[in-house]
Amino acid sequence: EAEVAQSPRYKITEKSQAVAFWCDPISGHATLYWYRQILGQGPELLVQFQDESVVDDSQLPKDRFSAERLKGVDSTLKIQPAELGDSAMYLCASSFWVNTEAFFGQGTRLTVV
Amino acid sequence: DQQVKQNSPSLSVQEGRISILNCDYTNSMFDYFLWYKKYPAEGPTFLISISSIKDKNEDGRFTVFLNKSAKHLSLHIVPSQPGDSAVYFCACFEGAQKLVFGQGTRLTINP
């Protein structure tokens, strides 16, 4: 069964360090999303790609966060420098096209100490 | 500004009975609605969806109802099973715009 792959599953990093997350969407899915979920809240969109192009990054803290999807397939989300408030679950999702069901990966649990 | 609201943080239901989870939205331009289920330490799993041109969609034990005039949707699970215990999120699309999530409702099914 096709699924969205994310790594690592868990990451502990010290504040001010750099951290990166990787996502491989379901094959053939043009739309890729990165969400952040804080415990007790719903997922919040950080960035949305259509193929290799960013279509929405309005909620991405661009002073420290960056995301890329160079070949329109897998994607990397980077935080530099990490802050204590970045501790959260980072979720990647993909869908065949916009406005269709999005399928999520297992997520990366980030803890900044 | 919370465009999608799930006003019940938690819900407890007896096994075998009906579970009803509610979601309200404010953006009348939302035209596609989804429900996701999430277990701890895992990503959300897609459950069921409904387009704004319909008012009901059914898939096995899960039924989603949409009331566009009230900007309200609900998820019915019947009969409820212990494996249904999880956090449930509603999510809304506006055309090709981003998928906006509610805060989630934690459902507990009691034996």
Contacts between the chains, C-beta under 8 A, distances in Angstrom:
chain1	res1	chain2	res2	distance
A	4	B	43	7.5
A	6	B	43	7.7
A	33	B	98	7.7
A	33	B	99	7.0
A	35	B	101	7.9
A	40	B	103	7.4
A	40	B	104	7.8
A	41	B	103	5.6
A	41	B	104	7.4
A	42	B	4	7.5
A	42	B	6	7.9
A	42	B	89	5.5
A	42	B	91	7.9
A	42	B	101	3.5
A	42	B	102	5.3
A	42	B	103	4.9
A	42	B	104	5.5
A	43	B	44	7.0
A	43	B	89	7.2
A	43	B	101	4.9
A	44	B	101	7.4
A	45	B	98	4.7
A	45	B	99	6.9
A	45	B	100	7.6
A	48	B	98	5.7
A	55	B	96	7.8
A	56	B	97	7.5
A	56	B	98	5.3
A	91	B	43	5.3
A	91	B	44	7.3
A	93	B	43	7.5
A	98	B	93	7.8
A	98	B	95	7.8
A	98	B	96	4.1
A	98	B	97	7.9
A	99	B	31	7.8
A	99	B	32	5.5
A	99	B	93	5.0
A	99	B	95	6.4
A	99	B	96	5.9
A	101	B	34	6.5
A	101	B	46	5.1
A	101	B	49	5.9
A	102	B	34	7.7
A	102	B	46	7.2
A	102	B	99	5.8
A	103	B	46	6.1
A	104	B	36	7.6
A	104	B	43	3.5
A	104	B	44	4.8
A	104	B	45	7.2
A	104	B	46	7.8
A	105	B	43	5.1
A	106	B	41	8.0
A	106	B	42	5.7
A	106	B	43	5.2
A	107	B	41	7.6
A	107	B	42	6.9
A	107	B	43	4.7
A	109	B	41	6.8
